[in-house]
Amino acid sequence: MALLWLSGVHAEAARADPTPATDQLAASDWDVQQSDLCSAALRQAEQRYHLPANLLESIAKAESGRPITAFSDVRAWPWTIDADGTGLFLDSKAAAVAWMRQQAHRHSFVDVGCMQVDLHYHPSAFTSLDDAFDPVANADYAARLLLDLYHGEAAGNWDIAVGLYHSQTPILAAEYRDRVALVGAGVLHGVLRGVPLYVRAIRQGTLRLALGGGKVALINVHRQPAARSRHPFTACQIVHILGPYLNTRRQSGECVQASR
């Protein structure tokens, strides 16, 4: 996603030199203090819900991490917003809340805070925008969601639970586990190394589906889903919609017979 640094509510593109002369950054005490708000809240939530040590912080770095004192010093940032794939790092809670009140209605999907909770799929997670950006409340909700996934669909497997936190699509969940594993220095085990080119395209969010009449459908693969999948179509409805693209005729015939 594109990353922007916002001071107040005025955005400027953050164009870092890809080959910096030094790894050190001129971090202010404010930067360190703000990132520490996430770290403290994440440790507190891990202890409260008996999660593996550093698990939440590894996820948070993958979700809202930005360099603080050095390019290699990536820490979760509490005033982070992802608006339809564009990442925004604001300099304060007041600026983040102000941006949401002024701009959020223009976007379909908005993730917020240290753990980037998707407000579209989790509309009841917080009582207010102020609450959504509170590091303690944000980390607490994410911890409870992760724990529910661990005891539910993940069947007691933290790797699977972390993947489900991001997506219920296996490829996307696996890519996310890889990313968290890299950030977490071995907290989790990554999968899907050496994948085919088309899988990489899916993982990078570049998947395009050619349709009739020269049209192209863009598939957004970077959205955090709801905690539980809710597919609105039956198998026969899918056959009716995608019939010309399916490789099997038998299933299509069965649906025709069933409709009589």
C-alpha positions in Angstrom: 0.0 0.0 0.0 1.1 3.6 -0.5 2.5 5.1 2.6 1.9 8.7 3.6 3.1 10.7 6.6 0.6 13.3 7.8 1.3 16.2 10.0 -2.0 17.3 11.5 -4.5 16.6 8.6 -2.2 17.8 5.8 -0.6 14.9 3.9 2.8 14.8 2.3 4.1 11.8 0.4 6.9 10.1 2.3 9.6 9.4 -0.3 12.4 7.7 1.6 15.8 7.2 -0.2 15.9 3.5 -1.1 19.7 3.5 -0.4 20.1 5.7 2.7 23.7 6.6 3.6 23.0 5.7 7.2 20.5 3.5 9.0 19.9 6.1 11.7 16.9 8.4 11.7 16.4 11.7 13.5 13.7 10.4 15.8 12.2 12.8 18.3 11.3 11.9 21.9 7.7 12.3 20.7 8.1 9.5 18.1 9.6 7.2 20.7 6.9 8.0 23.3 4.0 7.5 20.8 5.3 4.1 19.5 5.8 3.0 23.1 2.1 3.5 23.7 1.5 0.6 21.3 4.2 -1.5 22.8 2.9 -1.1 26.3 -0.7 -1.8 25.3 0.3 -4.9 23.3 2.3 -6.4 26.2 -0.6 -5.7 28.6 -3.1 -7.4 26.3 -0.8 -10.4 25.8 -0.5 -10.9 29.5 -4.2 -10.4 30.1 -5.3 -13.0 27.6 -2.3 -15.3 28.1 -1.1 -15.0 24.5 2.4 -16.1 23.3 5.0 -13.5 24.2 5.6 -10.9 21.4 2.8 -12.3 19.2 0.7 -9.2 19.2 3.7 -6.9 18.8 4.8 -9.0 15.8 1.4 -8.6 14.2 1.2 -4.9 15.0 4.6 -4.3 13.4 3.4 -6.0 10.2 0.1 -3.9 10.4 1.2 -0.4 11.5 5.0 -0.6 11.8 7.2 2.3 10.7 10.9 3.1 11.4 11.5 5.2 14.5 15.1 5.6 15.5 16.6 3.7 12.4 15.3 2.2 9.2 15.7 -1.2 10.8 13.9 -0.1 14.0 10.3 -0.8 13.0 7.7 -0.2 15.7 3.9 -0.2 15.7 2.5 3.3 15.4 -0.8 4.1 17.2 -2.0 6.9 14.8 -2.0 4.7 11.6 -4.9 4.5 9.2 -5.3 2.3 6.1 -7.9 3.8 3.8 -8.7 1.5 0.9 -5.1 0.4 0.7 -3.4 3.7 1.3 -1.5 3.8 4.6 -1.5 7.0 6.6 0.8 7.7 9.5 -0.4 10.7 11.4 1.5 12.5 14.1 -1.1 12.4 16.9 -4.3 10.9 18.1 -6.1 14.3 17.5 -4.9 14.3 13.9 -6.0 10.7 13.4 -9.5 11.3 14.8 -9.8 14.6 12.7 -8.9 12.8 9.5 -11.5 10.1 10.2 -14.2 12.7 10.7 -13.3 14.5 7.6 -12.3 11.8 5.2 -13.4 8.3 6.3 -16.8 8.6 4.6 -15.1 8.7 1.2 -13.6 5.2 1.7 -15.2 1.8 1.8 -12.6 0.1 4.1 -10.7 1.8 6.9 -8.3 0.1 9.3 -7.2 1.9 12.4 -4.7 1.9 15.3 -1.8 -0.3 16.4 -3.5 -3.5 15.3 -5.3 -2.0 12.2 -8.8 -3.2 13.1 -11.1 -2.9 10.1 -14.1 -0.8 11.1 -16.2 -2.0 8.2 -16.0 -5.6 9.3 -15.9 -4.9 13.0 -18.4 -2.0 13.4 -19.1 -2.8 17.1 -15.5 -3.1 18.1 -15.3 0.5 19.6 -17.8 2.9 21.1 -16.2 5.9 19.4 -13.3 7.1 17.2 -11.5 8.2 20.3 -11.9 4.6 21.7 -10.8 3.1 18.3 -7.5 5.0 18.4 -6.8 4.3 22.1 -3.9 1.9 22.1 -5.2 -0.1 25.0 -8.7 -0.5 23.6 -7.3 -1.3 20.1 -4.9 -3.9 21.4 -7.5 -5.4 23.7 -10.0 -5.9 20.9 -7.4 -7.4 18.6 -6.3 -9.8 21.3 -9.8 -11.0 21.9 -10.4 -11.4 18.2 -7.2 -13.4 17.8 -8.1 -15.6 20.9 -11.6 -16.3 19.5 -10.0 -17.4 16.2 -7.5 -19.6 18.1 -10.1 -21.4 20.1 -12.5 -21.5 17.1 -11.6 -22.0 13.5 -7.9 -22.3 14.1 -8.5 -25.3 16.4 -5.7 -24.3 18.8 -3.1 -23.4 16.2 -1.6 -19.9 16.5 -0.2 -19.9 13.0 -3.6 -20.5 11.6 -5.2 -17.9 13.9 -2.8 -15.3 12.8 -3.5 -16.0 9.1 -7.3 -15.8 9.8 -6.8 -12.5 11.5 -5.9 -11.1 8.1 -7.9 -13.3 5.7 -9.9 -16.6 5.4 -8.5 -17.1 1.9 -5.7 -19.7 2.3 -3.1 -18.1 0.0 -3.6 -14.6 1.6 -3.5 -16.1 5.1 -0.3 -17.9 4.3 1.3 -14.7 2.8 0.3 -12.8 6.0 1.9 -15.5 8.2 5.1 -15.2 6.2 5.1 -11.4 6.8 4.5 -11.7 10.5 7.1 -14.5 10.8 9.7 -12.2 9.2 8.8 -9.4 11.6 8.5 -11.6 14.6 11.9 -13.2 14.3 10.6 -16.8 14.6 7.5 -16.3 16.7 5.5 -18.0 13.9 6.5 -20.3 11.1 6.1 -19.0 7.5 4.8 -21.0 4.6 4.6 -20.8 0.8 8.2 -20.2 -0.1 9.1 -20.4 -3.8 5.6 -20.0 -5.1 4.6 -19.7 -8.8 4.4 -16.3 -10.4 0.6 -16.2 -10.5 0.5 -16.8 -6.7 3.0 -14.0 -6.2 0.7 -11.7 -8.2 -2.3 -12.7 -5.9 -0.2 -12.1 -2.9 1.0 -8.7 -4.1 -2.6 -7.5 -4.9 -2.1 -7.4 -8.6 -4.6 -10.1 -9.7 -6.7 -9.1 -12.7 -9.5 -11.3 -14.0 -10.3 -10.9 -17.7 -14.1 -10.7 -18.5 -16.1 -10.7 -21.7 -16.2 -7.6 -23.9 -12.7 -6.6 -23.1 -13.5 -5.7 -19.4 -11.2 -6.5 -16.5 -12.2 -7.2 -12.9 -9.6 -6.1 -10.3 -9.6 -8.3 -7.2 -8.7 -6.5 -4.0 -6.8 -9.1 -2.0 -5.6 -6.9 0.8 -8.8 -6.5 2.8 -9.2 -7.8 6.3 -12.4 -10.0 6.3 -15.1 -10.4 8.9 -14.3 -12.7 11.7 -16.5 -15.3 10.1 -17.0 -15.9 6.4 -20.5 -15.3 5.0 -20.7 -16.4 1.3 -24.0 -15.1 -0.1 -24.2 -17.5 -3.1 -25.1 -21.2 -3.4 -23.1 -23.5 -5.6 -25.7 -23.4 -8.4 -25.8 -19.6 -8.3 -22.1 -19.6 -8.8 -22.5 -22.0 -11.8 -25.2 -19.7 -13.2 -22.9 -16.6 -12.9 -19.6 -18.1 -13.9 -20.9 -21.0 -16.1 -18.8 -20.1 -19.2 -15.6 -20.0 -17.2 -16.1 -23.3 -15.4 -14.3 -26.5 -16.6 -17.1 -28.9 -15.6 -20.3 -29.4 -17.4 -21.7 -32.0 -15.1 -22.2 -29.6 -12.2 -23.9 -27.1 -14.5 -26.3 -29.9 -15.8 -27.1 -30.9 -12.2 -28.1 -27.3 -11.4 -30.3 -27.1 -14.5 -32.1 -30.3 -13.4 -32.5 -29.1 -9.9 -34.1 -25.9 -11.0 -36.9 -27.8 -12.9 
